[in-house]
Amino acid sequence: MLTGYVLLDLETTGGNALTSRITEIAAVRFDRGVEVARCSKLVNPDCSIPFFIQKLTGISDQLVEDAPSFKQVSDELLASKRCAPCAACARGHWHEAQCTGL
């Protein structure tokens, strides 16, 4: 039985579920309804971030050039198998997460 869950918020390079890449992931972990941890990490999308998205999110190519890949960040999130990932309005963002096994 799961006793915890992780709320996720993702920023991406755009709104297309098949071509957009994740640039930032924020997570808040709850156990039995109590917040036990939170983190926010920039992610290198391995592509250019469109100017519109840079203005919207404040995340630039320079800001993420030395950041880890989404695969590296997701490995950290998967460290606890007894938590269920939850995300709101994430249909478009969830594609990359599913491709990496999250």
Buried (B, 14 or more C-beta within 10 A) or exposed (E): EEEBBBBBBBBBBBEEBEEBBBBBBEBBBBBEEEEEEEEEBBBBBEEEBEEEBBEEBEBBEEBBEEBBBBEEBBBEBBEEEEBEBEBEEBEBBBBBBEEBEB
